[in-house]
Amino acid sequence: MQEDYFLTISKQELSLLPPAKFDGRIEVVDSEDRAVETIAEIRKAPLVGFDTETRPSFKKGMLNEVALMQLSTEDTCYLFRLNKIGLCKSLLDFIEDENCVKVGLSLHDDFHNLHRIADFEPKGFIDLQHYVKQFKILDNSLSRINAIVFGKRISKGQRLSNWEASELSEAQKGYASLDAVACMSIYRELQSGRFDPLSSPFLHYADRDNSV
């Protein structure tokens, strides 16, 4: 029965896939004036990818505030340097706008961390971790979901880098942009109806393979 199948990818299978990359524009936003202009542009997009980055802390009990918020349209990813501009009004208004559709992953964690900077009520968000379940995708990480949908691997090499650096490296910009773009692209692909779970190479049947 079709109800007995699910999709998942192993660590080994993931490592063999070609790397994903984003070939669009990347713009860094590090002033409130620029944020206002940028949000006005982003509002024109029908769908926006969302993600955040935080400088890692290697001391027990010490947590850093979110340093970067990524908002991606189809061809451009905007990197808002929150460690420099904070959660300014234009960003807060966008986060609370239910008419602007935003797609992210594990949003509860992002919102929890952002609430350490400012109070807000997020609206218009879609969490991929919940959305993909209707397509029988069991995995929760963005890298694995992207691999199942597109057959490409998202590198996590920059995840623990310093997101509060005076200047972001090209590697950091690429990594941060790809995460936000992937959220948007995955949702758009699944919503389009093009993705067929039963044709996936990562298909498993629960009654035949109980070892996964």
Secondary structure, DSSP 8 states (H G I E B T S, - for coil): -GGGEEE---HHHHHTS-B----SEEEEE-SHHHHHHHHHHHTTSS-EEEEEEE----STT----EEEEEEE-SSEEEEEEHHHH-S-HHHHHHHT-TTS-EEESSHHHHHHHHTTT------SEEEHHHHGGGGTB---SHHHHHHHHHS-B---TTTTS-TTSSS--HHHHHHHHHHHHHHHHHHHHHHHT---GGG-TTEEETTT----
